[in-house]
């Protein structure tokens, strides 16, 4: 047995059998999707629906209680009203279930009465050697074996390199957008909820060891585990894997909201936490949009050698604004070598223009019918003075999708990051965005978000090398 298999969280992500207590046969209820997702996504394990008021769900026998299940239960997913949670947990004790996920809210986050109930639950679990995620949670999700715990009907579960740690179910309403429209490729996901038992230190420790996880994105409202151990883990893991952190509760008002939401305790000021993240080499996101943008670019792309960027925009004025963004985020405009410059000149208008940033629009006007975007990427891709490329994609006469995809894909494969932004995203199935992101070419809705993500990629690898060299 490997080290990762010995970690107690491994059996949460890889249960051989799961009982869903509160499973519903009514397709209009959220609890129906617990079973439907496991069936539709072809989870490779035994499924035991539990509900005293149903006989069959999706052709499977439904059990009136955990105690009626004939086989072993590796994991119990409990989605019942909070008033019934203790009774179900006593059934888990009788059935010798060792892992549970507690979905209902109504525990410590509601105040003193909920805190007393949560403490009673924790005593029962600890007295019987049971580990628990939650309460007030949704998860885990594992793309490796198609195991999911979600209120949503998940359309697909594309497998990738990134794993998420959430403190709340804020991802759940967005799960299909993340996996479909946003094209996130997932390894694992865990939502810790109130962190009554399993906390952020446990989750980070596990994913740090997990060979299927190459990037970790972590959302925190507060720190429930040992803060020193968390920072020690962050520093150690970030030297091997990028770790992106979004911490809410940064203001006094936000901290109060976090306490009422998941019962979190904020143990340090935001300034102290921010300084600790920088010292550990952690990438910090400042908003939810940035959190997902960074998750995408770190999952899609590998290290940049330096901070020299080539930019092409549709309108020339956007090139000026984008140049400002580059310098604001710590990137510099690459000075092209002679060979690259001469290749670019083949699409210039009849007068000299700036090679970086390059006005893609004016070049297109004087080269009607030519795939100007592909010529530009091909020209700068081999230039040793260019570390990354950012380009405004325009699905019109400036870009021919098939050739553009080929050129950009080859550039990324050679280890030179490329980020695209489109101010108007094309709609419909099988768009060029779908095709680009299927090839791990990230597409953003604005130049600012594309540049910010590329800059974070550069800063992380630069900081990691600096820390290693200390």
Phi and psi in degrees as a GROMACS rama.xvg file:
@    title "Ramachandran Plot"
@    xaxis  label "Phi"
@    yaxis  label "Psi"
@TYPE xy
-77.173  167.445  UNK-2
-60.2012  -41.2707  UNK-3
-65.8478  -35.6726  UNK-4
-70.7387  -23.9046  UNK-5
-80.9599  -16.8961  UNK-6
-68.293  136.165  UNK-7
-61.6151  -27.6264  UNK-8
-72.7531  -17.8695  UNK-9
-58.3147  -39.2274  UNK-10
-73.3511  -17.2942  UNK-11
-71.7731  -37.4423  UNK-12
-84.6597  -24.77  UNK-13
-126.122  54.5299  UNK-14
-71.4238  139.193  UNK-15
-82.4118  -18.8587  UNK-16
-149.709  142.505  UNK-17
-134.78  133.863  UNK-18
-105.85  129.398  UNK-19
-107.323  104.559  UNK-20
-89.5481  116.734  UNK-21
105.379  9.24047  UNK-22
-58.5714  142.061  UNK-23
-120.891  145.252  UNK-24
-92.2318  -3.9234  UNK-25
-87.7712  113.175  UNK-26
-64.3949  -15.4215  UNK-27
-85.1853  -6.38121  UNK-28
-98.3389  152.959  UNK-29
-65.824  -34.0974  UNK-30
-67.671  -16.6386  UNK-31
-63.7518  -35.6375  UNK-32
-70.3584  -19.8606  UNK-33
-57.941  -46.005  UNK-34
-79.4203  -42.7532  UNK-35
-59.731  -41.2396  UNK-36
-63.8667  -43.5371  UNK-37
-61.0128  -39.5384  UNK-38
-73.1058  -50.2898  UNK-39
-67.9724  -34.0882  UNK-40
-88.5708  -0.464041  UNK-41
63.6081  51.4128  UNK-42
-57.2127  133.976  UNK-43
-94.647  77.5224  UNK-44
-174.897  173.078  UNK-45
-82.339  140.584  UNK-46
-119.752  127.509  UNK-47
-122.199  97.4757  UNK-48
-70.9962  138.371  UNK-49
-126.388  120.419  UNK-50
-166.129  119.668  UNK-51
-68.6531  -10.9677  UNK-52
-110.266  15.3416  UNK-53
-136.868  156.326  UNK-54
-113.854  -29.5523  UNK-55
-150.013  139.043  UNK-56
-133.803  119.917  UNK-57
50.83  42.2487  UNK-58
80.0877  1.20254  UNK-59
-102.302  143.99  UNK-60
-63.4314  137.721  UNK-61
-106.684  135.382  UNK-62
-100.411  140.57  UNK-63
-68.3483  -27.277  UNK-64
-156.199  166.541  UNK-65
-57.0375  -37.4985  UNK-66
-66.3768  -17.1162  UNK-67
-87.035  -7.16328  UNK-68
-74.288  131.178  UNK-69
-74.0325  -42.5875  UNK-70
-87.9859  -179.803  UNK-71
-72.9478  150.208  UNK-72
-119.175  113.95  UNK-73
-76.6492  -36.9449  UNK-74
-142.289  132.777  UNK-75
-109.205  121.056  UNK-76
-97.1942  116.099  UNK-77
-109.21  112.201  UNK-78
-128.401  76.011  UNK-79
-130.4  164.709  UNK-80
-56.8458  148.438  UNK-81
-56.0591  -30.4075  UNK-82
-67.6576  -19.3175  UNK-83
-103.027  -1.8246  UNK-84
-62.5121  -42.7424  UNK-85
-62.986  -39.7959  UNK-86
-62.9191  -41.9506  UNK-87
-65.5127  -39.6373  UNK-88
-65.6247  -34.1701  UNK-89
-64.8086  -34.9748  UNK-90
-64.9931  -36.3953  UNK-91
-61.9938  -40.6746  UNK-92
-61.0319  -46.444  UNK-93
-63.7975  -35.068  UNK-94
-84.5421  -6.92483  UNK-95
63.6198  37.5862  UNK-96
-76.8982  133.171  UNK-97
-105.447  -12.2759  UNK-98
-132.238  132.733  UNK-99
-135.266  150.616  UNK-100
-115.913  120.016  UNK-101
-100.548  106.38  UNK-102
-84.4038  -36.8777  UNK-103
-65.1045  147.991  UNK-104
-90.0658  -176.859  UNK-105
103.446  18.7429  UNK-106
-105.834  -131.174  UNK-107
-58.7015  -25.4281  UNK-108
-69.024  -14.2438  UNK-109
-97.0241  -7.66903  UNK-110
128.109  -160.255  UNK-111
-63.5558  -41.5245  UNK-112
-64.4006  -41.234  UNK-113
-67.217  -35.0204  UNK-114
-63.7153  -42.4328  UNK-115
-62.5219  -41.7923  UNK-116
-65.0463  -42.1716  UNK-117
-62.7571  -40.5841  UNK-118
-64.4366  -38.0901  UNK-119
-65.1673  -41.8007  UNK-120
-61.7308  -44.4285  UNK-121
-63.1013  -39.8022  UNK-122
-61.577  -42.4589  UNK-123
-61.668  -43.8233  UNK-124
-64.6411  -47.3399  UNK-125
-67.7632  -35.485  UNK-126
-64.9395  -21.193  UNK-127
-119.269  14.2782  UNK-128
65.5282  33.1969  UNK-129
-103.222  135.608  UNK-130
-102.644  147.167  UNK-131
-139.526  137.75  UNK-132
-98.026  131.396  UNK-133
110.8  -155.342  UNK-134
-72.2723  -175.25  UNK-135
64.8856  53.3724  UNK-136
-143.332  164.135  UNK-137
-139.029  126.637  UNK-138
148.459  174.724  UNK-139
-87.912  173.409  UNK-140
-129.582  137.309  UNK-141
-139.75  111.542  UNK-142
-71.9576  -16.1248  UNK-143
-69.4128  -36.8964  UNK-144
-122.231  10.7861  UNK-145
61.4182  32.9882  UNK-146
-89.0746  128.303  UNK-147
-139.317  143.209  UNK-148
-127.613  105.184  UNK-149
-155.282  145.374  UNK-150
-73.0799  -20.9454  UNK-151
-89.5653  153.614  UNK-152
-81.476  101.999  UNK-153
-79.4411  124.89  UNK-154
-75.7073  -41.8229  UNK-155
-155.615  162.043  UNK-156
-134.532  73.3336  UNK-157
-66.6458  132.373  UNK-158
-87.2699  135.477  UNK-159
-146.937  -155.337  UNK-160
-104.801  -7.16735  UNK-161
-105.591  141.987  UNK-162
-122.498  142.909  UNK-163
-110.205  142.074  UNK-164
-118.233  117.653  UNK-165
-114.054  152.75  UNK-166
-98.8474  -6.89478  UNK-167
-147.855  172.991  UNK-168
-84.807  25.828  UNK-169
-60.5354  -22.5488  UNK-170
-74.5862  -26.6724  UNK-171
-62.09  -44.2927  UNK-172
-64.7775  -17.1735  UNK-173
-102.398  3.03274  UNK-174
-61.0379  -42.6596  UNK-175
-71.5065  -35.0554  UNK-176
-62.364  -45.0417  UNK-177
-60.4125  -45.2085  UNK-178
-85.8997  -19.1972  UNK-179
-110.788  -73.8333  UNK-180
-66.5989  -39.0727  UNK-181
-83.1898  -14.169  UNK-182
59.1296  47.1844  UNK-183
-84.5504  134.021  UNK-184
-105.237  119.032  UNK-185
-108.953  142.79  UNK-186
-98.0746  -66.7584  UNK-187
-142.194  161.677  UNK-188
-146.608  134.918  UNK-189
-134.657  131.715  UNK-190
-109.46  119.317  UNK-191
-88.2574  -18.0277  UNK-192
58.8506  -131.044  UNK-193
-74.6219  -10.279  UNK-194
57.1017  41.7042  UNK-195
-60.2724  -39.3306  UNK-196
-124.546  -75.5065  UNK-197
-69.522  129.298  UNK-198
-126.882  -173.826  UNK-199
-64.4631  -30.1048  UNK-200
-66.4484  -43.7557  UNK-201
-60.99  -47.2425  UNK-202
-65.2237  -43.3783  UNK-203
-66.1213  -41.0379  UNK-204
-59.5899  -44.5631  UNK-205
-65.5809  -50.5413  UNK-206
-68.1979  -27.6994  UNK-207
-62.7458  -31.543  UNK-208
-87.369  -20.3386  UNK-209
-68.866  118.343  UNK-210
-68.476  -19.1542  UNK-211
-80.1278  -12.9918  UNK-212
-105.945  118.94  UNK-213
-110.728  -16.0477  UNK-214
-137.709  140.463  UNK-215
-122.494  130.122  UNK-216
-118.933  125.43  UNK-217
-127.195  123.898  UNK-218
-106.39  126.532  UNK-219
-125.963  140.303  UNK-220
-102.734  -27.826  UNK-221
-166.777  176.552  UNK-222
-111.259  117.133  UNK-223
-97.5508  -29.1978  UNK-224
-86.1617  -166.501  UNK-225
-70.6046  114.799  UNK-226
-62.8455  -38.9272  UNK-227
-65.1568  -40.7373  UNK-228
-67.2812  -37.2031  UNK-229
-59.9483  -48.1549  UNK-230
-66.7927  -35.6508  UNK-231
-63.5564  -43.2113  UNK-232
-65.1782  -43.1555  UNK-233
-57.5659  -44.5221  UNK-234
-66.9096  -41.985  UNK-235
-68.2593  -47.098  UNK-236
-69.3498  -38.5806  UNK-237
-67.5523  -13.3034  UNK-238
-77.2441  -15.2934  UNK-239
-114.746  -34.5604  UNK-240
-134.578  138.216  UNK-241
-61.198  135.532  UNK-242
-122.305  120.48  UNK-243
-106.503  130.781  UNK-244
-124.185  130.233  UNK-245
-116.652  114.821  UNK-246
-113.306  117.115  UNK-247
-91.3327  -179.329  UNK-248
70.7936  31.9858  UNK-249
-77.4992  -27.5296  UNK-250
-103.149  168.651  UNK-251
-60.7988  -41.0038  UNK-252
-66.7731  -39.9287  UNK-253
-66.3171  -36.9177  UNK-254
-64.1729  -39.6532  UNK-255
-65.7549  -38.8623  UNK-256
-64.6686  -38.8832  UNK-257
-63.7928  -40.5122  UNK-258
-63.9244  -37.6102  UNK-259
-78.2679  -18.2458  UNK-260
-88.5701  -53.0038  UNK-261
-125.947  12.6037  UNK-262
67.7631  25.7592  UNK-263
-74.978  153.381  UNK-264
-116.083  120.02  UNK-265
-82.0483  115.643  UNK-266
-96.6696  -5.52657  UNK-267
-152.101  156.361  UNK-268
-66.9876  159.459  UNK-269
-65.2187  -34.6647  UNK-270
-64.0252  -40.8376  UNK-271
-65.4812  -43.659  UNK-272
-63.2186  -41.6193  UNK-273
-62.9786  -42.974  UNK-274
-63.6451  -39.0433  UNK-275
-65.6693  -38.4777  UNK-276
-62.8542  -44.2664  UNK-277
-63.4922  -41.3384  UNK-278
-64.5517  -31.3986  UNK-279
-86.6019  -7.36667  UNK-280
80.6477  22.5969  UNK-281
-86.0777  143.875  UNK-282
-90.1289  120.371  UNK-283
-104.426  128.321  UNK-284
-94.0719  145.354  UNK-285
-102.668  -8.40309  UNK-286
-153.735  167.452  UNK-287
-66.1777  -39.7224  UNK-288
-59.9461  -45.5547  UNK-289
-65.5623  -37.741  UNK-290
-56.5798  -48.6853  UNK-291
-72.952  -35.8826  UNK-292
-59.9498  -45.1368  UNK-293
-68.3166  -37.7881  UNK-294
-58.5741  -41.799  UNK-295
-65.952  -49.9929  UNK-296
-68.5706  -34.1835  UNK-297
-73.871  -30.3532  UNK-298
-73.8239  -36.8879  UNK-299
-78.4156  -43.1313  UNK-300
-116.653  160.946  UNK-301
-110.354  -177.302  UNK-302
-56.7945  150.87  UNK-303
-98.4119  143.255  UNK-304
-76.26  -28.6028  UNK-305
-159.305  -164.133  UNK-306
-113.017  17.2775  UNK-307
-88.7245  121.698  UNK-308
-119.984  146.395  UNK-309
-111.444  133.216  UNK-310
-122.574  134.769  UNK-311
-128.37  132.24  UNK-312
-129.056  159.033  UNK-313
-67.8873  -70.1931  UNK-314
-78.5498  143.291  UNK-315
-63.4767  -33.7576  UNK-316
-62.5825  -33.1693  UNK-317
-68.7772  -27.8571  UNK-318
-63.8513  -37.0363  UNK-319
-66.1401  -46.6547  UNK-320
-62.7541  -39.0539  UNK-321
-68.5722  -35.7046  UNK-322
-60.8004  -42.626  UNK-323
-58.4706  -43.3245  UNK-324
-62.5258  -40.541  UNK-325
-58.2943  -49.6381  UNK-326
-70.2365  -35.5397  UNK-327
-61.1971  -35.7663  UNK-328
-97.5278  9.56349  UNK-329
91.5298  14.6366  UNK-330
-102.11  152.027  UNK-331
-119.455  150.8  UNK-332
-75.7394  124.264  UNK-333
-66.9809  140.211  UNK-334
-96.3111  111.389  UNK-335
-69.6419  148.112  UNK-336
-75.1388  170.922  UNK-337
-62.6018  -42.2341  UNK-338
-63.0809  -47.0249  UNK-339
-63.6925  -41.419  UNK-340
-62.5071  -43.0275  UNK-341
-65.0459  -35.1896  UNK-342
-65.737  -39.8337  UNK-343
-66.2321  -34.4805  UNK-344
-61.2548  -20.5119  UNK-345
-67.1877  -17.4248  UNK-346
-114.544  7.50001  UNK-347
-66.5467  156.791  UNK-348
-69.2196  -178.025  UNK-349
-68.764  8.4139  UNK-350
-133.116  164.958  UNK-351
-73.5921  137.129  UNK-352
-131.719  170.453  UNK-353
-64.6216  133.965  UNK-354
-83.8871  -17.5777  UNK-355
-162.46  104.94  UNK-356
-76.4925  149.999  UNK-357
-103.134  133.209  UNK-358
-82.5592  95.1862  UNK-359
-63.0811  -34.8768  UNK-360
-64.55  -47.4848  UNK-361
-68.0061  -33.2399  UNK-362
-65.2258  -40.5515  UNK-363
-65.2688  -35.3232  UNK-364
-62.1027  -33.1814  UNK-365
-100.448  8.36176  UNK-366
-138.3  57.0473  UNK-367
-57.6888  131.231  UNK-368
86.3005  -10.3754  UNK-369
-88.5394  145.887  UNK-370
-81.5723  79.2304  UNK-371
-62.9949  -39.324  UNK-372
-58.4476  -42.7813  UNK-373
-67.2653  -38.5263  UNK-374
-62.1628  -42.1344  UNK-375
-65.5534  -49.0568  UNK-376
-62.4997  -43.4948  UNK-377
-63.1722  -36.2274  UNK-378
-67.1018  -41.8408  UNK-379
-93.6018  -13.302  UNK-380
-61.1606  -37.386  UNK-381
-92.0723  2.13264  UNK-382
-78.2163  122.615  UNK-383
-68.9999  -11.1658  UNK-384
-86.055  -4.09346  UNK-385
-112.07  124.4  UNK-386
-98.1355  -26.2705  UNK-387
-156.81  163.221  UNK-388
-130.056  134.163  UNK-389
-126.093  132.808  UNK-390
-143.666  136.977  UNK-391
-81.7986  116.397  UNK-392
-82.2546  133.551  UNK-393
-132.529  119.268  UNK-394
-86.8544  75.8378  UNK-395
-153.819  -145.145  UNK-396
-70.122  -10.8731  UNK-397
-83.5339  -20.5874  UNK-398
-135.858  130.441  UNK-399
-104.02  111.873  UNK-400
-50.9635  -45.3801  UNK-401
-62.9922  -48.9656  UNK-402
-69.821  -39.1844  UNK-403
-61.3592  -44.1008  UNK-404
-60.1976  -41.3425  UNK-405
-64.2712  -47.2032  UNK-406
-66.5642  -45.4583  UNK-407
-67.3897  -40.5468  UNK-408
-60.6696  -42.8963  UNK-409
-65.2176  -36.4654  UNK-410
-64.0148  -45.4987  UNK-411
-64.8253  -40.662  UNK-412
-62.7068  -29.2098  UNK-413
-79.7889  1.97264  UNK-414
92.1328  15.113  UNK-415
-108.689  108.591  UNK-416
-60.5035  139.337  UNK-417
-128.491  131.09  UNK-418
-123.456  137.86  UNK-419
-113.846  147.463  UNK-420
-131.402  146.539  UNK-421
-130.754  119.964  UNK-422
-72.6511  -25.4243  UNK-423
-124.162  110.733  UNK-424
-77.4993  131.514  UNK-425
-66.8475  145.234  UNK-426
-102.889  162.236  UNK-427
102.122  171.369  UNK-428
-75.5199  149.17  UNK-429
56.4102  41.3682  UNK-430
-74.4358  170.695  UNK-431
-63.4434  -28.6311  UNK-432
-63.6142  -46.2046  UNK-433
-57.081  -43.6836  UNK-434
-68.1746  -40.4171  UNK-435
-66.5108  -46.1731  UNK-436
-73.9012  -21.9996  UNK-437
-65.3279  -23.8552  UNK-438
-98.6901  15.3337  UNK-439
62.408  40.2463  UNK-440
-108.29  107.645  UNK-441
-72.7937  138.691  UNK-442
-120.248  132.403  UNK-443
-120.685  160.559  UNK-444
-84.0061  -4.6765  UNK-445
-154.758  159.065  UNK-446
-63.17  -40.8677  UNK-447
-58.6759  -44.5359  UNK-448
-69.7823  -35.9872  UNK-449
-65.8569  -45.5597  UNK-450
-67.3794  -42.8013  UNK-451
-60.2885  -39.941  UNK-452
-69.3264  -43.7074  UNK-453
-61.478  -40.5636  UNK-454
-64.473  -38.0704  UNK-455
-65.0522  -38.2083  UNK-456
-60.3584  -44.8766  UNK-457
-64.644  -46.8272  UNK-458
-62.4334  -40.8561  UNK-459
-60.3931  -51.7407  UNK-460
-68.8116  -32.1508  UNK-461
-67.4486  -43.7852  UNK-462
-66.4349  -38.9392  UNK-463
-60.6065  -43.8597  UNK-464
-67.0843  -35.5947  UNK-465
-65.8154  -41.2038  UNK-466
-68.1913  -40.8471  UNK-467
-61.9554  -31.7048  UNK-468
-83.6839  -5.11692  UNK-469
